[in-house]
Amino acid sequence: MKTLVLYYNGLLNQNLSYQHGWEKAFKKSHQFQCSFFNLACLASGKREVLNIFKFQNYDGIKKIIFEKFDLIIILHSAFSNACLVPTFIQQIISSKKCFKVYFIGNEYKLMPEKMNFTKKLGINLFITQSHKEEVKNLYQDELKINVSHLPGGGLDDEIYYPMNLERKILIGYRTFPEPEYMGHQDRVDLYNFLKKESTIGEDIYDISIKDEDRFGYKDWAVFLNKCVSMPSVCTGSNFFFVNDDLRKEVLSFKLKGKSFKEIYEKFFKYRKQGTEWRGVTGKVVEALGTKTVNIMVDGDYGPYLKPDVHYIPLRKDFSNYKECVEKLKNKEYFSQITENGYRLSKEKFLFSVYISHLYKNILKLI
């Protein structure tokens, strides 16, 4: 199947392992005969602003314009925090008479723009990171096309594997605060709790929510291998929409100097729960692949991950945290749960497994 893959690999996503994982998986794929176009070749400057005058890959543009493809795939990195697909390339793709797939990224912002992007390009298969039927139904109602689920984060087992390093760090934690328009600060709450716990006893903690403390994806693999465990929360929001109305209202209110407490009181405390968008992050999958135990705050992590089988469950009020630590220090329990998680990561979460699912799905639809 002759395939064109559009992606971005540059300054803006150098620490986003899942985006590099997808790119690499397609490059190794035997199902798809791929040509690749890196949208970073159109960008310049520290903020990677699109700059057509910098562009020198004329052969790549000629290929997009003149070659015939059976399939065009647009990966998450092409339009996640911002649309990195220039208008002229969008016009070329929209005119192509072939099957088109779009992997949506960051399903909580710029939703009208992403819906219009999907319609303009004539996308045939829309890939959401949500496993929720309610979310898929909202997309189908809006787009009137096929919608399927594949996790955003997967396992690149050439980078994320057990390195047999000494695991001196009992609790490792790296993330960044959720935007206020998510309606919660679960990551921050977990960080604050862990920070307090880190001052008690002699166990080693290495935790941060500062952007400057985040790792590149290869250094992240090493860090995971130095940790016994990695706590995490369920990503996403209980208020999913295909519009940006709520997000814009919250951002406007925040500009008035309002705190998260004030934002929560005004927009979320009494709001009837909408469609829930929750899921598992790539950090969880990468921990599984390095035999690092996930301590996961109660939530919906999809159909595969089971508490006390693949991860240690932590109550939302953190009241059983000491029990979680005791489990970590139980050698028999630690061995069993890491082996279960590692096996699951190989069976369900390899990027190559995702690619095979995608290929079979496309064959059914073409």
C-alpha positions as CSV (number, residue, x, y, z in Angstrom):
1,M,0.0,0.0,0.0
2,K,1.8,3.1,-1.2
3,T,1.6,5.6,1.6
4,L,2.5,9.2,2.3
5,V,3.2,10.0,6.0
6,L,3.1,13.6,7.1
7,Y,4.7,14.3,10.5
8,Y,6.7,16.9,12.5
9,N,10.0,16.1,14.1
10,G,11.8,19.2,15.4
11,L,12.2,21.6,18.3
12,L,8.6,21.6,19.4
13,N,8.3,17.9,20.1
14,Q,11.8,16.8,21.0
15,N,10.7,15.5,24.4
16,L,7.4,13.9,23.2
17,S,8.4,10.2,23.0
18,Y,5.0,9.0,21.7
19,Q,5.2,11.2,18.6
20,H,8.7,9.9,17.7
21,G,7.4,6.4,18.4
22,W,4.7,6.6,15.8
23,E,7.1,8.0,13.2
24,K,9.6,5.3,13.8
25,A,7.0,2.6,13.7
26,F,5.8,3.6,10.3
27,K,9.4,3.7,9.1
28,K,9.9,0.1,10.2
29,S,6.5,-1.1,8.9
30,H,6.3,-3.8,6.3
31,Q,2.5,-3.4,5.8
32,F,2.9,0.2,4.4
33,Q,5.2,1.3,1.6
34,C,5.9,4.7,3.1
35,S,7.3,8.0,1.8
36,F,7.8,10.6,4.6
37,F,7.5,14.4,4.7
38,N,8.8,16.1,7.9
39,L,6.9,19.4,8.3
40,A,9.8,20.7,10.4
41,C,11.6,21.5,7.2
42,L,9.2,24.4,6.7
43,A,9.9,25.9,10.2
44,S,12.5,28.2,11.6
45,G,13.3,30.0,14.8
46,K,13.1,29.1,18.4
47,R,9.3,28.8,18.2
48,E,9.4,26.9,15.0
49,V,7.3,29.4,12.9
50,L,6.4,28.2,9.5
51,N,8.7,29.8,7.0
52,I,8.4,28.9,3.3
53,F,11.6,30.8,2.4
54,K,13.6,28.4,4.6
55,F,12.2,25.4,2.7
56,Q,14.6,23.5,0.5
57,N,13.1,20.1,0.2
58,Y,11.6,20.7,-3.3
59,D,11.8,17.0,-4.1
60,G,9.5,16.3,-1.2
61,I,6.9,18.8,-2.4
62,K,7.1,17.4,-5.9
63,K,6.4,14.0,-4.6
64,I,3.4,15.2,-2.7
65,I,2.1,17.0,-5.7
66,F,2.7,14.6,-8.6
67,E,2.9,11.1,-7.1
68,K,-0.1,8.9,-6.7
69,F,-0.7,7.4,-3.3
70,D,-3.1,4.7,-2.1
71,L,-3.0,6.2,1.4
72,I,-2.1,9.5,3.2
73,I,-1.5,9.4,6.9
74,I,-1.3,12.6,9.0
75,L,0.2,11.9,12.4
76,H,-0.5,13.6,15.8
77,S,2.6,15.7,15.5
78,A,1.3,17.5,12.4
79,F,-1.6,19.2,14.3
80,S,-1.5,18.9,18.0
81,N,-0.8,22.2,19.9
82,A,-0.8,24.0,16.5
83,C,-1.4,23.2,12.9
84,L,2.0,22.7,11.3
85,V,0.5,21.7,7.9
86,P,0.7,24.9,5.7
87,T,-2.4,25.9,3.7
88,F,-0.8,25.0,0.4
89,I,-0.1,21.4,1.5
90,Q,-3.6,21.1,2.9
91,Q,-4.9,22.1,-0.5
92,I,-2.7,19.5,-2.2
93,I,-3.9,16.8,0.1
94,S,-7.5,17.7,-0.2
95,S,-7.3,17.3,-3.9
96,K,-5.8,13.8,-3.7
97,K,-8.1,11.0,-4.6
98,C,-7.0,8.4,-2.1
99,F,-7.8,7.1,1.4
100,K,-6.8,9.5,4.2
101,V,-6.2,9.0,7.9
102,Y,-5.8,11.7,10.6
103,F,-4.4,10.9,14.1
104,I,-5.8,13.7,16.3
105,G,-3.5,15.0,19.1
106,N,-4.4,17.0,22.2
107,E,-8.1,16.4,22.2
108,Y,-8.9,19.2,24.5
109,K,-7.9,22.4,22.5
110,L,-8.4,23.9,19.0
111,M,-11.2,21.4,18.5
112,P,-13.2,23.5,15.9
113,E,-10.0,24.0,13.9
114,K,-9.2,20.2,14.0
115,M,-12.8,19.4,13.0
116,N,-12.5,21.8,10.0
117,F,-9.1,20.5,9.2
118,T,-10.5,16.9,9.0
119,K,-13.4,18.0,6.8
120,K,-11.3,20.2,4.5
121,L,-8.7,17.5,3.8
122,G,-11.4,14.9,3.1
123,I,-10.3,12.5,5.8
124,N,-11.8,9.0,5.6
125,L,-10.6,7.5,8.9
126,F,-10.3,9.6,12.1
127,I,-8.1,8.1,14.9
128,T,-8.9,9.2,18.5
129,Q,-6.8,8.3,21.5
130,S,-10.0,7.8,23.5
131,H,-11.4,4.3,24.0
132,K,-14.8,5.7,25.1
133,E,-17.7,4.9,22.8
134,E,-19.3,8.2,23.8
135,V,-16.3,10.2,22.5
136,K,-16.2,8.2,19.2
137,N,-19.9,8.9,18.8
138,L,-19.5,12.6,19.2
139,Y,-16.8,12.6,16.5
140,Q,-18.9,10.5,14.2
141,D,-21.9,12.8,14.6
142,E,-19.7,15.8,13.8
143,L,-17.6,14.4,11.0
144,K,-19.8,11.8,9.4
145,I,-16.8,9.5,8.8
146,N,-15.3,6.4,10.3
147,V,-13.8,6.9,13.7
148,S,-11.5,4.4,15.4
149,H,-9.4,4.3,18.6
150,L,-5.7,3.7,19.0
151,P,-3.7,4.8,22.1
152,G,-1.5,7.8,21.5
153,G,1.3,6.4,23.7
154,G,2.9,3.1,22.9
155,L,6.0,1.1,23.5
156,D,9.2,1.5,21.5
157,D,11.0,-1.5,22.9
158,E,14.3,-0.5,21.4
159,I,14.4,2.4,23.8
160,Y,12.1,1.4,26.7
161,Y,13.3,-2.0,28.1
162,P,14.7,-3.3,31.4
163,M,18.4,-2.1,31.6
164,N,19.2,-3.9,34.8
165,L,20.2,-0.6,36.5
166,E,20.2,-0.2,40.3
167,R,16.8,1.1,41.2
168,K,17.7,3.5,44.1
169,I,14.8,5.8,43.5
170,L,11.6,4.4,45.2
171,I,9.3,7.1,43.7
172,G,10.0,8.9,40.5
173,Y,7.5,11.4,39.0
174,R,7.7,13.7,36.0
175,T,4.8,15.6,34.5
176,F,3.4,19.0,33.9
177,P,0.3,20.7,35.4
178,E,-3.0,20.2,33.6
179,P,-4.5,23.3,32.0
180,E,-7.2,24.8,34.2
181,Y,-9.9,24.2,31.6
182,M,-9.6,20.5,32.3
183,G,-11.6,21.1,35.4
184,H,-9.1,19.5,37.8
185,Q,-5.5,19.6,38.9
186,D,-5.0,15.9,39.6
187,R,-1.3,15.9,38.6
188,V,-0.6,18.8,40.8
189,D,-2.5,17.3,43.7
190,L,-0.5,14.0,43.3
191,Y,2.8,16.0,43.2
192,N,2.0,18.0,46.3
193,F,1.1,14.8,48.2
194,L,4.3,13.0,47.0
195,K,6.4,16.1,47.9
196,K,5.1,15.9,51.5
197,E,5.7,12.2,51.7
198,S,9.2,12.6,50.4
199,T,10.1,14.5,53.6
200,I,9.1,11.5,55.8
201,G,11.5,8.6,56.3
202,E,14.6,7.6,54.3
203,D,13.1,6.4,51.0
204,I,14.4,8.3,47.9
205,Y,12.0,10.4,45.8
206,D,12.9,12.2,42.6
207,I,9.8,14.2,41.6
208,S,9.1,17.4,39.7
209,I,6.4,19.1,37.6
210,K,8.8,21.8,36.3
211,D,9.3,21.9,32.5
212,E,13.0,22.3,32.9
213,D,13.2,19.0,34.8
214,R,11.7,16.9,32.0
215,F,13.8,14.4,30.1
216,G,14.4,13.8,26.5
217,Y,12.9,10.5,25.5
218,K,16.1,8.5,25.7
219,D,17.1,10.0,29.1
220,W,13.5,9.3,30.2
221,A,14.1,5.6,29.5
222,V,17.2,5.6,31.7
223,F,15.4,7.5,34.5
224,L,12.5,5.0,34.5
225,N,15.1,2.2,34.9
226,K,16.5,3.9,38.0
227,C,13.0,4.0,39.6
228,V,11.2,1.3,41.5
229,S,7.8,3.0,40.7
230,M,6.1,5.8,38.8
231,P,2.9,7.3,40.2
232,S,0.4,8.6,37.7
233,V,-3.2,9.9,37.2
234,C,-5.8,9.2,34.6
235,T,-5.3,11.9,31.8
236,G,-8.1,13.9,30.4
237,S,-11.3,15.6,31.5
238,N,-14.9,14.8,32.5
239,F,-16.1,17.5,30.1
240,F,-15.3,16.6,26.5
241,F,-16.7,18.7,23.6
242,V,-15.9,19.0,19.9
243,N,-16.0,22.8,20.4
244,D,-13.8,25.1,22.4
245,D,-16.5,27.2,24.2
246,L,-15.7,26.1,27.7
247,R,-11.9,26.3,27.2
248,K,-12.2,29.9,25.9
249,E,-14.5,30.9,28.8
250,V,-12.0,29.5,31.4
251,L,-9.0,31.1,29.7
252,S,-10.8,34.5,29.5
253,F,-11.6,34.2,33.2
254,K,-8.1,33.2,34.1
255,L,-6.7,36.4,32.3
256,K,-8.5,38.4,35.1
257,G,-6.0,36.9,37.6
258,K,-8.3,34.2,38.9
259,S,-7.0,31.2,40.8
260,F,-7.8,27.6,39.9
261,K,-10.0,27.5,43.0
262,E,-12.1,30.4,41.6
263,I,-12.1,28.8,38.2
264,Y,-13.4,25.5,39.6
265,E,-16.1,27.2,41.7
266,K,-17.4,29.1,38.7
267,F,-17.1,26.6,35.9
268,F,-16.9,23.0,37.2
269,K,-18.2,22.6,40.8
270,Y,-21.9,22.6,39.8
271,R,-21.6,21.6,36.2
272,K,-23.4,18.5,35.2
273,Q,-20.8,15.9,34.1
274,G,-20.5,15.8,30.3
275,T,-18.9,13.2,28.1
276,E,-15.9,11.8,29.8
277,W,-12.5,11.7,28.1
278,R,-10.0,9.8,30.2
279,G,-7.3,7.5,29.3
280,V,-3.8,6.1,29.7
281,T,-0.7,8.1,28.9
282,G,2.5,6.9,27.2
283,K,4.4,7.3,30.4
284,V,2.4,4.4,31.9
285,V,3.1,2.2,28.9
286,E,6.9,3.1,28.9
287,A,7.0,2.2,32.6
288,L,5.5,-1.2,31.9
289,G,8.1,-1.8,29.2
290,T,11.0,-1.0,31.6
291,K,9.6,-3.1,34.5
292,T,8.9,0.0,36.6
293,V,5.8,-0.3,38.7
294,N,3.0,2.0,38.0
295,I,1.1,3.4,41.0
296,M,-2.1,4.6,39.4
297,V,-4.8,6.8,41.0
298,D,-8.2,5.2,40.6
299,G,-9.6,6.0,37.1
300,D,-10.5,4.6,33.7
301,Y,-7.3,3.4,32.1
302,G,-9.0,1.4,29.3
303,P,-9.8,-2.3,28.9
304,Y,-6.3,-3.9,29.4
305,L,-4.8,-2.6,32.7
306,K,-6.1,-4.3,35.8
307,P,-5.4,-3.2,39.4
308,D,-3.0,-5.4,41.4
309,V,-2.3,-7.3,38.2
310,H,-0.6,-4.7,36.1
311,Y,-0.4,-1.7,38.5
312,I,-0.8,-0.7,42.2
313,P,-4.1,1.1,42.7
314,L,-4.0,4.3,44.7
315,R,-7.2,5.8,46.0
316,K,-8.1,9.3,44.9
317,D,-7.7,10.6,48.4
318,F,-4.3,8.9,48.7
319,S,-5.5,7.2,51.9
320,N,-3.9,3.8,51.0
321,Y,-0.5,5.2,50.0
322,K,1.4,3.5,52.8
323,E,-0.1,0.2,51.7
324,C,1.1,0.9,48.1
325,V,4.7,1.5,49.4
326,E,4.5,-1.8,51.4
327,K,3.6,-3.6,48.2
328,L,6.5,-2.0,46.4
329,K,8.9,-3.4,49.0
330,N,7.4,-6.9,48.8
331,K,9.8,-8.7,46.4
332,E,7.4,-11.4,45.4
333,Y,4.6,-8.8,44.6
334,F,7.1,-6.6,42.8
335,S,8.3,-9.4,40.6
336,Q,4.8,-10.6,39.8
337,I,3.4,-7.2,38.9
338,T,6.4,-6.1,36.8
339,E,6.3,-9.3,34.8
340,N,2.6,-9.0,34.2
341,G,3.0,-5.4,33.1
342,Y,6.0,-6.2,30.9
343,R,4.1,-9.0,29.2
344,L,1.1,-6.8,28.6
345,S,3.2,-4.1,27.1
346,K,4.6,-6.5,24.5
347,E,1.2,-8.0,23.7
348,K,-1.0,-4.9,23.5
349,F,1.1,-1.7,23.6
350,L,3.9,-2.1,21.0
351,F,3.7,0.5,18.2
352,S,4.0,-2.4,15.8
353,V,0.9,-3.9,17.2
354,Y,-1.0,-0.6,16.7
355,I,0.3,-0.5,13.1
356,S,-1.1,-4.0,12.4
357,H,-4.5,-3.0,13.8
358,L,-4.5,0.1,11.7
359,Y,-3.6,-1.8,8.5
360,K,-6.4,-4.4,9.1
361,N,-8.9,-1.6,9.8
362,I,-7.9,0.3,6.6
363,L,-8.2,-2.9,4.5
364,K,-11.8,-3.3,5.7
365,L,-12.7,0.3,4.7
366,I,-11.0,0.7,1.4
